[in-house]
């Protein structure tokens, strides 16, 4: 299964974290496949090793697919999580107190932003607590 971390804004205005996976079912050739998700556009970006970004919110609702680099994210109330290559971030905290991140290895952060079309459902499944 593909690890997915959901970052969203709660009723308290704070960013919150939920770890889970993307729901996939058997497809052709014994592969696992998710439902189709509509995207508005896709871009790629690279931040040099050692980079960080201070407090901010997600500019839009998007999936962020980490291709290289390992990062630590933190919310203002102290929730933390790490993203590694192959992880997907479902960034939905477009308002509120936001989050910050820092690269924790020497590698650059290479990622793909998939801006979701309005109303697109993402098959996120929260891990049992």
N, C-alpha and C positions, 0 to 999 in steps of 0.2 A: 504494500500500500504506500501511497505517497503522503509523506508527512505534511500537514498544513497547520499553520498557526493563524488563528483569527484575532485581529486587533480591532476593537470596536469601541464606540463611545456609549457609556452607560447613562442611565437617568441622572446620575450624579455629576455628569459633565466630564468624568474622567475616562481615560483610555483603559481598556481592560483586555486581558489575554485569555484565550482558550486554545488549547492544543488538541489536535485531532488528526484526521486524515481526509482525503477526498474519496468519496464513495465511488467505487468502480465495480463493474460486473463483467462476467466473462464475455469476450467478444470473439472476433475471428482469430484464427491461428492460436487459440488458447491464451491470447493476450487479455489483460484487464483494460477496460475502457470506461471513461466517465460519460455522463450525458453531455451533449453539445452545449457550449456556453457562448453567447453572443458577445463579441468584443467591438468596441468603437475604434480602437487602434492599438498598435503594438510598437514599443520602442525598446532599444537596448541601451544600457549605460554602464560605465566603468568608473569606479573610484579607486585611486591609488591605495596601496597598502598603508595602514596606519590612519586611514581617514575616519571621520566621524561627522555626525550632524546633530546639532543642538536641538532643543525642543521644537517640535513641529507637528502638524497633523498631516494626514494623507491628503494630497490635493484633490483626489477623486477616488471613487471606489474602484479598486484594482487588485489584480493578482500580481505578486512580485515573485518571480522564479529565480532563485539563486543558482547561478551557473558556476561561480568560483568565489572563494572567500568565506570566512566564518565571522559572524557578527553577534554582538550582544545588544539586545534591545532592552529598554527600561521605560516604564511608565512613571508618572509623577508620584504615584502612591507606592512605588517600589516593586511592582510586578516585573519580573525579568524572564527573558527567554533567549535562546540562541538559535540562529539560522545557519545551516551548513549547505554545501552544494547539494542540489536536488530537492531542498525544502521549498515549499510555497508559502508565501505570506498572503493572507486575505486581508488587505488593508481597508477597513471600513471606518476608521476613526477620523472622519473628515471634519469634525467639529470638536470642541472641548479642549482639554488640557494637553493632549498630544503625547508624543513619545520621543525618545532620542535613541541613537545607535552609535556603535563604534566597532571598527574592525578589530578582531582580537588575534589575528595571525598576520603574517607578513604579506599575504596574498592580496591582490586587488579584489574588490567586490565587483564581479561581473553579474549583471542581472537583466532580466527581461520584464518589462512592465506590460501587462495586459489590461488595458483600461476597459472595464466592463460596460457593455451597453446598458442603458437605463432598464431596470426591472429584471436584469439577468439573475437567475438563481444559481448559486454555487453549491455543489453537492458536498458541503462541509459536514463532517460527522465528528462531534466532540468525543474525545476519549473519556471513558468512565472515570469518575473522580474517586 
